Amino acid sequence: MNKLPDRIRIKDIARLADVSVGTVDRVIHGRSGVSESSRKRVEEILKQLDYQPNMYASALASNKKYSFACLLPQHLEGEYWTDVEKGISKALSTYSDFNTTVKTTYYDPYDYQSFVNASDAIIAQHPDGVMVAPTVREYTRIFTGQLTELDIPYIYIDSNIKDIPHWLSSDKTHAKADTLLHAC
C-alpha cells in the first residue's frame, strides 16, 4: 500500500478501493447507487483508516445556512446568562464559515406561560436545532416532545433533566446536531 497523506481524503479512499470518488461519497452519506461489493470495499477501507469526514469541508461544500434557536431566561446585563450569550456569540464568530445564525428568545423564569409562549415561537421558526435552558420538567417535556416530533435536535444549556435527555436524532439530522454541538 502506498504511503497515505496525514489527512485522508475521499480521493485517497477511492484509489484504495478502486472505485470513483462519487462512489465513496455515496457510501459515506448512505446513498443508493452503489453495488454491494463496492460498498463493502469502501466500508472496509473506511474502517481500517478510522476515517472521519471533515466537518469543515462538508459544511463549506454544501453552502447550507443553519439557523438555530436559543431559549434563555430573561436576565439583566452582567448576570450569569450574559456570559452564556457571550459564549454563543464567540462560537458564532469562530464557526462563521458554517453560515450559522442563532436567534435568542427569552422567557420569564417566574412565569411558566412565558416559557410556553417562547417555545411555541421557536417551534414556529422551525430551526435546524435548539439550545434550551430548561424550566419545570412538565413544560420542558412538552417543548422537547414537539421538537422530537419535528425531527429538530436540541441540547440543554446549564441544566439537565435526567428523564428528558438531550436529543440527537437520525442520520438526516446528524450534521445539524454536529453543528449545534460545535456552536455551543
Helices and strands as residue ranges (DSSP letters): H 10-17, H 21-28, H 36-49, H 55-62, E 66-73, H 80-94, G 96-98, E 100-107, H 112-125, E 129-132, H 137-149, E 154-156, H 171-183
